[in-house]
Amino acid sequence: MSTFPDLEPDRISYDLGNLNISEVGTIGGGPIRFRHSLRVNGYALRLTYANLTQSQLDQIRDHFIQNQGTHGYFTVPSTIWGTASVVTTDSLYRYSKPPEEEHLGVFFNVTVELRVL
């Protein structure tokens, strides 16, 4: 298992997911909701990097390829979250989709979307 490159993002945003609940409509009123478990599903993390160098961009590209794209799972270093304690430090992550790159001449802006497993 690998670790995401130790690059401090310029901005992070995250979605804390949803409880495992389903709804069924009724004829005479509002929906009935069923709670299937106490787990929360769908944690997502979005990392935004600005003005990366070619070598920093290559670290992210290589990591994506080594993890077989969206297939493999990995950990992230503590520099990603900083002092925020949103998920446990031993959480596993997977790419939601390939990193999005914006080329600005010699520098690059990159957005990475991860799913917390």
N, CA, C and O atoms as a printed pandas DataFrame, in Angstrom:
     atom_number atom_name residue_name chain_id  residue_number  x_coord  y_coord  z_coord
0              1         N          MET        A               1    0.849   -1.171    0.000
1              2        CA          MET        A               1    0.000    0.000    0.000
2              3         C          MET        A               1    0.897    1.237    0.000
3              4         O          MET        A               1    1.927    1.277    0.674
4              5         N          SER        A               2    0.489    2.230   -0.759
5              6        CA          SER        A               2    1.315    3.428   -0.908
6              7         C          SER        A               2    0.752    4.587   -0.077
7              8         O          SER        A               2   -0.292    4.476    0.565
8              9         N          THR        A               3    1.480    5.685   -0.116
9             10        CA          THR        A               3    1.074    6.919    0.551
10            11         C          THR        A               3    1.026    8.027   -0.487
11            12         O          THR        A               3    1.911    8.130   -1.337
12            13         N          PHE        A               4    0.001    8.847   -0.418
13            14        CA          PHE        A               4   -0.145    9.975   -1.326
14            15         C          PHE        A               4    1.064   10.909   -1.160
15            16         O          PHE        A               4    1.600   11.015   -0.057
16            17         N          PRO        A               5    1.501   11.581   -2.222
17            18        CA          PRO        A               5    2.665   12.470   -2.110
18            19         C          PRO        A               5    2.502   13.517   -1.000
19            20         O          PRO        A               5    1.418   14.066   -0.799
20            21         N          ASP        A               6    3.578   13.773   -0.306
21            22        CA          ASP        A               6    3.572   14.704    0.827
22            23         C          ASP        A               6    3.676   16.145    0.319
23            24         O          ASP        A               6    4.691   16.816    0.504
24            25         N          LEU        A               7    2.611   16.594   -0.318
25            26        CA          LEU        A               7    2.519   17.961   -0.837
26            27         C          LEU        A               7    1.367   18.663   -0.133
27            28         O          LEU        A               7    0.234   18.182   -0.148
28            29         N          GLU        A               8    1.660   19.794    0.478
29            30        CA          GLU        A               8    0.618   20.523    1.214
30            31         C          GLU        A               8   -0.307   21.230    0.221
31            32         O          GLU        A               8    0.158   22.046   -0.574
32            33         N          PRO        A               9   -1.612   20.930    0.254
33            34        CA          PRO        A               9   -2.530   21.567   -0.687
34            35         C          PRO        A               9   -2.777   23.031   -0.328
35            36         O          PRO        A               9   -2.662   23.422    0.834
36            37         N          ASP        A              10   -3.117   23.830   -1.330
37            38        CA          ASP        A              10   -3.470   25.223   -1.079
38            39         C          ASP        A              10   -4.877   25.327   -0.503
39            40         O          ASP        A              10   -5.195   26.259    0.235
40            41         N          ARG        A              11   -5.717   24.349   -0.855
41            42        CA          ARG        A              11   -7.090   24.363   -0.345
42            43         C          ARG        A              11   -7.599   22.930   -0.278
43            44         O          ARG        A              11   -7.332   22.128   -1.173
44            45         N          ILE        A              12   -8.337   22.605    0.791
45            46        CA          ILE        A              12   -9.028   21.321    0.862
46            47         C          ILE        A              12  -10.498   21.591    1.108
47            48         O          ILE        A              12  -10.867   22.564    1.766
48            49         N          SER        A              13  -11.318   20.726    0.578
49            50        CA          SER        A              13  -12.739   20.746    0.910
50            51         C          SER        A              13  -13.179   19.295    1.037
51            52         O          SER        A              13  -12.605   18.408    0.405
52            53         N          TYR        A              14  -14.180   19.062    1.840
53            54        CA          TYR        A              14  -14.601   17.690    2.056
54            55         C          TYR        A              14  -16.106   17.632    2.251
55            56         O          TYR        A              14  -16.754   18.605    2.637
56            57         N          ASP        A              15  -16.630   16.448    1.967
57            58        CA          ASP        A              15  -18.044   16.143    2.126
58            59         C          ASP        A              15  -18.113   14.995    3.122
59            60         O          ASP        A              15  -17.486   13.955    2.919
60            61         N          LEU        A              16  -18.863   15.176    4.187
61            62        CA          LEU        A              16  -18.917   14.171    5.234
62            63         C          LEU        A              16  -19.889   13.035    4.944
63            64         O          LEU        A              16  -20.143   12.205    5.817
64            65         N          GLY        A              17  -20.438   12.983    3.730
65            66        CA          GLY        A              17  -21.258   11.852    3.330
66            67         C          GLY        A              17  -22.649   11.879    3.932
67            68         O          GLY        A              17  -23.122   12.910    4.410
68            69         N          ASN        A              18  -23.285   10.736    3.898
69            70        CA          ASN        A              18  -24.659   10.597    4.376
70            71         C          ASN        A              18  -24.794    9.340    5.209
71            72         O          ASN        A              18  -24.017    8.395    5.070
72            73         N          LEU        A              19  -25.797    9.346    6.081
73            74        CA          LEU        A              19  -26.119    8.145    6.828
74            75         C          LEU        A              19  -26.725    7.132    5.868
75            76         O          LEU        A              19  -27.267    7.502    4.827
76            77         N          ASN        A              20  -26.635    5.875    6.214
77            78        CA          ASN        A              20  -27.144    4.805    5.376
78            79         C          ASN        A              20  -28.657    4.688    5.569
79            80         O          ASN        A              20  -29.144    3.817    6.289
80            81         N          ILE        A              21  -29.395    5.599    4.900
81            82        CA          ILE        A              21  -30.845    5.702    5.046
82            83         C          ILE        A              21  -31.495    5.638    3.676
83            84         O          ILE        A              21  -30.978    6.201    2.712
84            85         N          SER        A              22  -32.627    4.953    3.590
85            86        CA          SER        A              22  -33.402    4.953    2.351
86            87         C          SER        A              22  -34.810    5.461    2.655
87            88         O          SER        A              22  -35.280    5.387    3.790
88            89         N          GLU        A              23  -35.473    5.978    1.621
89            90        CA          GLU        A              23  -36.830    6.505    1.766
90            91         C          GLU        A              23  -37.786    5.740    0.868
91            92         O          GLU        A              23  -37.439    5.326   -0.238
92            93         N          VAL        A              24  -38.995    5.565    1.373
93            94        CA          VAL        A              24  -40.066    4.963    0.586
94            95         C          VAL        A              24  -41.262    5.901    0.675
95            96         O          VAL        A              24  -41.683    6.283    1.767
96            97         N          GLY        A              25  -41.802    6.266   -0.471
97            98        CA          GLY        A              25  -42.960    7.142   -0.490
98            99         C          GLY        A              25  -44.226    6.413   -0.046
99           100         O          GLY        A              25  -44.349    5.199   -0.214
100          101         N          THR        A              26  -45.156    7.166    0.518
101          102        CA          THR        A              26  -46.433    6.594    0.942
102          103         C          THR        A              26  -47.568    7.276    0.195
103          104         O          THR        A              26  -47.390    8.356   -0.369
104          105         N          ILE        A              27  -48.711    6.655    0.193
105          106        CA          ILE        A              27  -49.862    7.207   -0.517
106          107         C          ILE        A              27  -50.422    8.434    0.194
107          108         O          ILE        A              27  -50.742    9.434   -0.449
108          109         N          GLY        A              28  -50.540    8.362    1.499
109          110        CA          GLY        A              28  -51.243    9.421    2.203
110          111         C          GLY        A              28  -50.397   10.471    2.895
111          112         O          GLY        A              28  -50.951   11.330    3.581
112          113         N          GLY        A              29  -49.110   10.443    2.749
113          114        CA          GLY        A              29  -48.324   11.423    3.486
114          115         C          GLY        A              29  -46.886   11.463    3.050
115          116         O          GLY        A              29  -46.543   11.146    1.912
116          117         N          GLY        A              30  -46.059   11.860    3.981
117          118        CA          GLY        A              30  -44.638   11.999    3.697
118          119         C          GLY        A              30  -43.952   10.649    3.586
119          120         O          GLY        A              30  -44.573    9.603    3.774
120          121         N          PRO        A              31  -42.691   10.686    3.286
121          122        CA          PRO        A              31  -41.950    9.432    3.106
122          123         C          PRO        A              31  -41.654    8.751    4.438
123          124         O          PRO        A              31  -41.598    9.390    5.489
124          125         N          ILE        A              32  -41.466    7.444    4.360
125          126        CA          ILE        A              32  -41.008    6.666    5.501
126          127         C          ILE        A              32  -39.524    6.422    5.279
127          128         O          ILE        A              32  -39.109    6.036    4.187
128          129         N          ARG        A              33  -38.730    6.648    6.312
129          130        CA          ARG        A              33  -37.281    6.488    6.200
130          131         C          ARG        A              33  -36.829    5.271    6.996
131          132         O          ARG        A              33  -37.279    5.043    8.119
132          133         N          PHE        A              34  -35.929    4.490    6.394
133          134        CA          PHE        A              34  -35.376    3.302    7.023
134          135         C          PHE        A              34  -33.878    3.506    7.213
135          136         O          PHE        A              34  -33.153    3.810    6.266
136          137         N          ARG        A              35  -33.435    3.335    8.431
137          138        CA          ARG        A              35  -32.004    3.442    8.726
138          139         C          ARG        A              35  -31.425    2.034    8.727
139          140         O          ARG        A              35  -31.832    1.192    9.528
140          141         N          HIS        A              36  -30.480    1.779    7.834
141          142        CA          HIS        A              36  -29.939    0.431    7.654
142          143         C          HIS        A              36  -28.731    0.156    8.540
143          144         O          HIS        A              36  -28.454   -1.001    8.855
144          145         N          SER        A              37  -28.017    1.178    8.941
145          146        CA          SER        A              37  -26.869    0.994    9.830
146          147         C          SER        A              37  -26.500    2.340   10.434
147          148         O          SER        A              37  -27.065    3.373   10.073
148          149         N          LEU        A              38  -25.563    2.318   11.342
149          150        CA          LEU        A              38  -25.088    3.550   11.970
150          151         C          LEU        A              38  -23.883    4.129   11.237
151          152         O          LEU        A              38  -23.321    5.134   11.672
152          153         N          ARG        A              39  -23.481    3.509   10.136
153          154        CA          ARG        A              39  -22.316    3.970    9.378
154          155         C          ARG        A              39  -22.671    5.148    8.495
155          156         O          ARG        A              39  -23.797    5.278    8.017
156          157         N          VAL        A              40  -21.689    5.996    8.294
157          158        CA          VAL        A              40  -21.818    7.109    7.359
158          159         C          VAL        A              40  -21.030    6.735    6.114
159          160         O          VAL        A              40  -19.877    6.316    6.216
160          161         N          ASN        A              41  -21.634    6.878    4.939
161          162        CA          ASN        A              41  -20.993    6.508    3.680
162          163         C          ASN        A              41  -20.761    7.745    2.829
163          164         O          ASN        A              41  -21.476    8.739    2.951
164          165         N          GLY        A              42  -19.762    7.674    1.974
165          166        CA          GLY        A              42  -19.573    8.715    0.974
166          167         C          GLY        A              42  -18.688    9.876    1.375
167          168         O          GLY        A              42  -18.824   10.966    0.819
168          169         N          TYR        A              43  -17.774    9.675    2.339
169          170        CA          TYR        A              43  -16.819   10.732    2.642
170          171         C          TYR        A              43  -16.011   11.056    1.385
171          172         O          TYR        A              43  -15.539   10.147    0.702
172          173         N          ALA        A              44  -15.852   12.324    1.081
173          174        CA          ALA        A              44  -15.079   12.733   -0.092
174          175         C          ALA        A              44  -14.134   13.861    0.306
175          176         O          ALA        A              44  -14.444   14.669    1.181
176          177         N          LEU        A              45  -12.989   13.902   -0.344
177          178        CA          LEU        A              45  -11.970   14.908   -0.070
178          179         C          LEU        A              45  -11.502   15.487   -1.394
179          180         O          LEU        A              45  -11.185   14.743   -2.322
180          181         N          ARG        A              46  -11.458   16.803   -1.485
181          182        CA          ARG        A              46  -10.998   17.481   -2.699
182          183         C          ARG        A              46   -9.790   18.341   -2.339
183          184         O          ARG        A              46   -9.876   19.225   -1.487
184          185         N          LEU        A              47   -8.656   18.069   -3.004
185          186        CA          LEU        A              47   -7.418   18.795   -2.769
186          187         C          LEU        A              47   -7.133   19.687   -3.966
187          188         O          LEU        A              47   -7.199   19.236   -5.110
188          189         N          THR        A              48   -6.817   20.955   -3.708
189          190        CA          THR        A              48   -6.503   21.889   -4.782
190          191         C          THR        A              48   -5.083   22.400   -4.574
191          192         O          THR        A              48   -4.742   22.936   -3.520
192          193         N          TYR        A              49   -4.273   22.220   -5.600
193          194        CA          TYR        A              49   -2.883   22.679   -5.588
194          195         C          TYR        A              49   -2.716   23.770   -6.630
195          196         O          TYR        A              49   -3.228   23.655   -7.743
196          197         N          ALA        A              50   -2.002   24.826   -6.271
197          198        CA          ALA        A              50   -1.739   25.920   -7.206
198          199         C          ALA        A              50   -0.234   26.065   -7.407
199          200         O          ALA        A              50    0.548   25.939   -6.465
200          201         N          ASN        A              51    0.148   26.329   -8.633
201          202        CA          ASN        A              51    1.539   26.618   -8.997
202          203         C          ASN        A              51    2.524   25.518   -8.618
203          204         O          ASN        A              51    3.571   25.786   -8.029
204          205         N          LEU        A              52    2.177   24.273   -8.964
205          206        CA          LEU        A              52    3.105   23.164   -8.749
206          207         C          LEU        A              52    4.166   23.167   -9.838
207          208         O          LEU        A              52    3.923   23.602  -10.963
208          209         N          THR        A              53    5.336   22.678   -9.487
209          210        CA          THR        A              53    6.396   22.511  -10.482
210          211         C          THR        A              53    6.170   21.196  -11.231
211          212         O          THR        A              53    5.317   20.394  -10.852
212          213         N          GLN        A              54    6.932   20.989  -12.281
213          214        CA          GLN        A              54    6.808   19.749  -13.061
214          215         C          GLN        A              54    7.099   18.527  -12.201
215          216         O          GLN        A              54    6.402   17.519  -12.315
216          217         N          SER        A              55    8.109   18.593  -11.346
217          218        CA          SER        A              55    8.458   17.431  -10.515
218          219         C          SER        A              55    7.362   17.135   -9.483
219          220         O          SER        A              55    7.095   15.969   -9.193
220          221         N          GLN        A              56    6.724   18.174   -8.926
221          222        CA          GLN        A              56    5.623   17.951   -7.994
222          223         C          GLN        A              56    4.420   17.340   -8.707
223          224         O          GLN        A              56    3.774   16.435   -8.179
224          225         N          LEU        A              57    4.123   17.832   -9.900
225          226        CA          LEU        A              57    3.038   17.274  -10.695
226          227         C          LEU        A              57    3.312   15.815  -11.032
227          228         O          LEU        A              57    2.406   14.983  -10.990
228          229         N          ASP        A              58    4.562   15.504  -11.365
229          230        CA          ASP        A              58    4.932   14.129  -11.682
230          231         C          ASP        A              58    4.719   13.194  -10.492
231          232         O          ASP        A              58    4.381   12.026  -10.683
232          233         N          GLN        A              59    4.910   13.689   -9.268
233          234        CA          GLN        A              59    4.664   12.869   -8.078
234          235         C          GLN        A              59    3.202   12.437   -8.022
235          236         O          GLN        A              59    2.904   11.279   -7.728
236          237         N          ILE        A              60    2.293   13.366   -8.303
237          238        CA          ILE        A              60    0.866   13.052   -8.277
238          239         C          ILE        A              60    0.517   12.115   -9.427
239          240         O          ILE        A              60   -0.200   11.135   -9.226
240          241         N          ARG        A              61    1.009   12.400  -10.623
241          242        CA          ARG        A              61    0.740   11.529  -11.779
242          243         C          ARG        A              61    1.241   10.114  -11.528
243          244         O          ARG        A              61    0.519    9.144  -11.760
244          245         N          ASP        A              62    2.496    9.995  -11.046
245          246        CA          ASP        A              62    3.078    8.678  -10.791
246          247         C          ASP        A              62    2.286    7.908   -9.735
247          248         O          ASP        A              62    2.083    6.700   -9.856
248          249         N          HIS        A              63    1.843    8.621   -8.701
249          250        CA          HIS        A              63    1.065    7.962   -7.650
250          251         C          HIS        A              63   -0.252    7.447   -8.206
251          252         O          HIS        A              63   -0.667    6.338   -7.870
252          253         N          PHE        A              64   -0.914    8.223   -9.042
253          254        CA          PHE        A              64   -2.168    7.800   -9.663
254          255         C          PHE        A              64   -1.940    6.535  -10.499
255          256         O          PHE        A              64   -2.737    5.599  -10.439
256          257         N          ILE        A              65   -0.869    6.510  -11.265
257          258        CA          ILE        A              65   -0.569    5.349  -12.114
258          259         C          ILE        A              65   -0.198    4.134  -11.261
259          260         O          ILE        A              65   -0.641    3.023  -11.552
260          261         N          GLN        A              66    0.603    4.328  -10.219
261          262        CA          GLN        A              66    1.005    3.215   -9.350
262          263         C          GLN        A              66   -0.185    2.586   -8.639
263          264         O          GLN        A              66   -0.161    1.398   -8.316
264          265         N          ASN        A              67   -1.226    3.379   -8.395
265          266        CA          ASN        A              67   -2.425    2.869   -7.732
266          267         C          ASN        A              67   -3.466    2.370   -8.720
267          268         O          ASN        A              67   -4.626    2.161   -8.363
268          269         N          GLN        A              68   -3.045    2.182   -9.964
269          270        CA          GLN        A              68   -3.932    1.669  -11.009
270          271         C          GLN        A              68   -5.173    2.537  -11.141
271          272         O          GLN        A              68   -6.297    2.044  -11.237
272          273         N          GLY        A              69   -4.941    3.829  -11.143
273          274        CA          GLY        A              69   -6.035    4.787  -11.305
274          275         C          GLY        A              69   -6.950    4.794  -10.106
275          276         O          GLY        A              69   -6.505    5.003   -8.977
276          277         N          THR        A              70   -8.223    4.568  -10.343
277          278        CA          THR        A              70   -9.205    4.608   -9.264
278          279         C          THR        A              70   -9.356    3.272   -8.558
279          280         O          THR        A              70  -10.236    3.124   -7.711
280          281         N          HIS        A              71   -8.513    2.291   -8.890
281          282        CA          HIS        A              71   -8.656    0.950   -8.322
282          283         C          HIS        A              71   -7.989    0.787   -6.960
283          284         O          HIS        A              71   -8.606    0.266   -6.030
284          285         N          GLY        A              72   -6.746    1.222   -6.831
285          286        CA          GLY        A              72   -5.985    0.978   -5.607
286          287         C          GLY        A              72   -6.356    1.922   -4.475
287          288         O          GLY        A              72   -6.956    2.974   -4.695
288          289         N          TYR        A              73   -5.990    1.531   -3.261
289          290        CA          TYR        A              73   -6.227    2.386   -2.100
290          291         C          TYR        A              73   -4.896    2.721   -1.450
291          292         O          TYR        A              73   -3.894    2.042   -1.672
292          293         N          PHE        A              74   -4.899    3.785   -0.638
293          294        CA          PHE        A              74   -3.660    4.311   -0.075
294          295         C          PHE        A              74   -3.978    5.164    1.140
295          296         O          PHE        A              74   -5.140    5.411    1.460
296          297         N          THR        A              75   -2.920    5.611    1.813
297          298        CA          THR        A              75   -3.072    6.529    2.942
298          299         C          THR        A              75   -2.627    7.922    2.489
299          300         O          THR        A              75   -2.011    8.077    1.435
300          301         N          VAL        A              76   -2.945    8.918    3.292
301          302        CA          VAL        A              76   -2.471   10.274    3.006
302          303         C          VAL        A              76   -1.658   10.767    4.199
303          304         O          VAL        A              76   -1.978   10.427    5.338
304          305         N          PRO        A              77   -0.616   11.559    3.962
305          306        CA          PRO        A              77    0.187   12.072    5.070
306          307         C          PRO        A              77   -0.599   13.106    5.875
307          308         O          PRO        A              77   -1.580   13.669    5.390
308          309         N          SER        A              78   -0.162   13.345    7.089
309          310        CA          SER        A              78   -0.868   14.285    7.972
310          311         C          SER        A              78   -0.814   15.721    7.457
311          312         O          SER        A              78   -1.636   16.542    7.864
312          313         N          THR        A              79    0.134   16.049    6.571
313          314        CA          THR        A              79    0.215   17.413    6.041
314          315         C          THR        A              79   -1.012   17.761    5.197
315          316         O          THR        A              79   -1.314   18.941    5.015
316          317         N          ILE        A              80   -1.712   16.773    4.688
317          318        CA          ILE        A              80   -2.915   17.028    3.890
318          319         C          ILE        A              80   -3.995   17.670    4.761
319          320         O          ILE        A              80   -4.588   18.678    4.376
320          321         N          TRP        A              81   -4.249   17.090    5.928
321          322        CA          TRP        A              81   -5.318   17.579    6.799
322          323         C          TRP        A              81   -4.872   18.709    7.711
323          324         O          TRP        A              81   -5.715   19.451    8.216
324          325         N          GLY        A              82   -3.584   18.862    7.937
325          326        CA          GLY        A              82   -3.132   19.892    8.871
326          327         C          GLY        A              82   -3.600   19.553   10.273
327          328         O          GLY        A              82   -3.374   18.443   10.757
328          329         N          THR        A              83   -4.250   20.503   10.927
329          330        CA          THR        A              83   -4.727   20.275   12.292
330          331         C          THR        A              83   -6.180   19.820   12.344
331          332         O          THR        A              83   -6.699   19.566   13.431
332          333         N          ALA        A              84   -6.844   19.712   11.210
333          334        CA          ALA        A              84   -8.247   19.275   11.191
334          335         C          ALA        A              84   -8.316   17.790   11.534
335          336         O          ALA        A              84   -7.512   16.997   11.044
336          337         N          SER        A              85   -9.268   17.422   12.367
337          338        CA          SER        A              85   -9.442   16.015   12.746
338          339         C          SER        A              85  -10.803   15.535   12.243
339          340         O          SER        A              85  -11.702   15.243   13.032
340          341         N          VAL        A              86  -10.937   15.458   10.939
341          342        CA          VAL        A              86  -12.210   15.086   10.318
342          343         C          VAL        A              86  -12.362   13.576   10.252
343          344         O          VAL        A              86  -13.424   13.045   10.574
344          345         N          VAL        A              87  -11.313   12.879    9.837
345          346        CA          VAL        A              87  -11.318   11.412    9.793
346          347         C          VAL        A              87  -10.114   10.909   10.581
347          348         O          VAL        A              87   -9.211   11.678   10.911
348          349         N          THR        A              88  -10.110    9.623   10.877
349          350        CA          THR        A              88   -8.989    9.065   11.629
350          351         C          THR        A              88   -7.730    9.053   10.769
351          352         O          THR        A              88   -7.808    9.000    9.542
352          353         N          THR        A              89   -6.594    9.103   11.408
353          354        CA          THR        A              89   -5.327    9.201   10.685
354          355         C          THR        A              89   -4.987    7.927    9.913
355          356         O          THR        A              89   -4.179    7.972    8.986
356          357         N          ASP        A              90   -5.582    6.802   10.274
357          358        CA          ASP        A              90   -5.293    5.547    9.567
358          359         C          ASP        A              90   -6.317    5.240    8.474
359          360         O          ASP        A              90   -6.390    4.107    8.000
360          361         N          SER        A              91   -7.102    6.228    8.073
361          362        CA          SER        A              91   -8.110    6.022    7.024
362          363         C          SER        A              91   -7.452    5.701    5.689
363          364         O          SER        A              91   -6.323    6.112    5.423
364          365         N          LEU        A              92   -8.167    4.969    4.867
365          366        CA          LEU        A              92   -7.706    4.631    3.521
366          367         C          LEU        A              92   -8.480    5.449    2.506
367          368         O          LEU        A              92   -9.637    5.805    2.730
368          369         N          TYR        A              93   -7.833    5.743    1.388
369          370        CA          TYR        A              93   -8.403    6.607    0.358
370          371         C          TYR        A              93   -8.300    5.922   -0.997
371          372         O          TYR        A              93   -7.506    5.002   -1.189
372          373         N          ARG        A              94   -9.121    6.392   -1.931
373          374        CA          ARG        A              94   -9.089    5.919   -3.306
374          375         C          ARG        A              94   -9.409    7.116   -4.194
375          376         O          ARG        A              94  -10.200    7.975   -3.805
376          377         N          TYR        A              95   -8.813    7.186   -5.371
377          378        CA          TYR        A              95   -9.121    8.264   -6.305
378          379         C          TYR        A              95  -10.557    8.129   -6.795
379          380         O          TYR        A              95  -10.991    7.032   -7.146
380          381         N          SER        A              96  -11.301    9.240   -6.821
381          382        CA          SER        A              96  -12.646    9.245   -7.404
382          383         C          SER        A              96  -12.587    9.309   -8.918
383          384         O          SER        A              96  -13.410    8.718   -9.616
384          385         N          LYS        A              97  -11.604   10.031   -9.407
385          386        CA          LYS        A              97  -11.396   10.193  -10.848
386          387         C          LYS        A              97   -9.967   10.657  -11.051
387          388         O          LYS        A              97   -9.295   11.000  -10.078
388          389         N          PRO        A              98   -9.482   10.679  -12.284
389          390        CA          PRO        A              98   -8.106   11.148  -12.507
390          391         C          PRO        A              98   -7.930   12.606  -12.073
391          392         O          PRO        A              98   -8.875   13.392  -12.149
392          393         N          PRO        A              99   -6.744   12.966  -11.625
393          394        CA          PRO        A              99   -6.485   14.366  -11.252
394          395         C          PRO        A              99   -6.707   15.288  -12.449
395          396         O          PRO        A              99   -6.379   14.949  -13.586
396          397         N          GLU        A             100   -7.268   16.453  -12.168
397          398        CA          GLU        A             100   -7.492   17.461  -13.210
398          399         C          GLU        A             100   -6.325   18.429  -13.194
399          400         O          GLU        A             100   -5.963   18.966  -12.148
400          401         N          GLU        A             101   -5.739   18.649  -14.365
401          402        CA          GLU        A             101   -4.561   19.510  -14.468
402          403         C          GLU        A             101   -4.873   20.738  -15.301
403          404         O          GLU        A             101   -5.592   20.669  -16.297
404          405         N          GLU        A             102   -4.314   21.868  -14.871
405          406        CA          GLU        A             102   -4.387   23.112  -15.637
406          407         C          GLU        A             102   -2.951   23.577  -15.847
407          408         O          GLU        A             102   -2.225   23.825  -14.884
408          409         N          HIS        A             103   -2.547   23.692  -17.097
409          410        CA          HIS        A             103   -1.171   24.055  -17.429
410          411         C          HIS        A             103   -1.061   25.569  -17.598
411          412         O          HIS        A             103   -1.816   26.184  -18.352
412          413         N          LEU        A             104   -0.096   26.158  -16.873
413          414        CA          LEU        A             104    0.095   27.606  -16.891
414          415         C          LEU        A             104    1.524   27.950  -17.311
415          416         O          LEU        A             104    2.200   28.729  -16.638
416          417         N          GLY        A             105    1.968   27.390  -18.382
417          418        CA          GLY        A             105    3.359   27.618  -18.784
418          419         C          GLY        A             105    4.262   26.669  -18.036
419          420         O          GLY        A             105    4.234   25.465  -18.289
420          421         N          VAL        A             106    5.066   27.185  -17.117
421          422        CA          VAL        A             106    5.985   26.330  -16.361
422          423         C          VAL        A             106    5.375   25.824  -15.047
423          424         O          VAL        A             106    5.971   24.968  -14.393
424          425         N          PHE        A             107    4.220   26.325  -14.651
425          426        CA          PHE        A             107    3.562   25.890  -13.421
426          427         C          PHE        A             107    2.236   25.211  -13.747
427          428         O          PHE        A             107    1.709   25.339  -14.853
428          429         N          PHE        A             108    1.701   24.479  -12.750
429          430        CA          PHE        A             108    0.496   23.691  -12.958
430          431         C          PHE        A             108   -0.441   23.834  -11.763
431          432         O          PHE        A             108    0.004   23.858  -10.615
432          433         N          ASN        A             109   -1.727   23.928  -12.037
433          434        CA          ASN        A             109   -2.748   23.825  -11.008
434          435         C          ASN        A             109   -3.362   22.436  -11.130
435          436         O          ASN        A             109   -3.657   21.974  -12.233
436          437         N          VAL        A             110   -3.554   21.773   -9.990
437          438        CA          VAL        A             110   -4.061   20.409  -10.000
438          439         C          VAL        A             110   -5.162   20.281   -8.952
439          440         O          VAL        A             110   -5.047   20.805   -7.843
440          441         N          THR        A             111   -6.236   19.572   -9.325
441          442        CA          THR        A             111   -7.304   19.243   -8.392
442          443         C          THR        A             111   -7.415   17.734   -8.318
443          444         O          THR        A             111   -7.506   17.054   -9.340
444          445         N          VAL        A             112   -7.406   17.212   -7.087
445          446        CA          VAL        A             112   -7.469   15.784   -6.855
446          447         C          VAL        A             112   -8.703   15.497   -6.014
447          448         O          VAL        A             112   -8.909   16.125   -4.976
448          449         N          GLU        A             113   -9.530   14.543   -6.461
449          450        CA          GLU        A             113  -10.707   14.144   -5.700
450          451         C          GLU        A             113  -10.510   12.721   -5.188
451          452         O          GLU        A             113  -10.232   11.804   -5.961
452          453         N          LEU        A             114  -10.660   12.547   -3.865
453          454        CA          LEU        A             114  -10.462   11.258   -3.216
454          455         C          LEU        A             114  -11.719   10.834   -2.477
455          456         O          LEU        A             114  -12.479   11.675   -1.998
456          457         N          ARG        A             115  -11.934    9.544   -2.385
457          458        CA          ARG        A             115  -12.985    8.952   -1.564
458          459         C          ARG        A             115  -12.330    8.359   -0.328
459          460         O          ARG        A             115  -11.291    7.706   -0.424
460          461         N          VAL        A             116  -12.926    8.582    0.816
461          462        CA          VAL        A             116  -12.436    7.989    2.054
462          463         C          VAL        A             116  -13.161    6.658    2.235
463          464         O          VAL        A             116  -14.391    6.609    2.262
464          465         N          LEU        A             117  -12.388    5.584    2.358
465          466        CA          LEU        A             117  -12.992    4.242    2.439
466          467         C          LEU        A             117  -13.386    3.886    3.846
467          468         O          LEU        A             117  -13.906    2.796    4.084
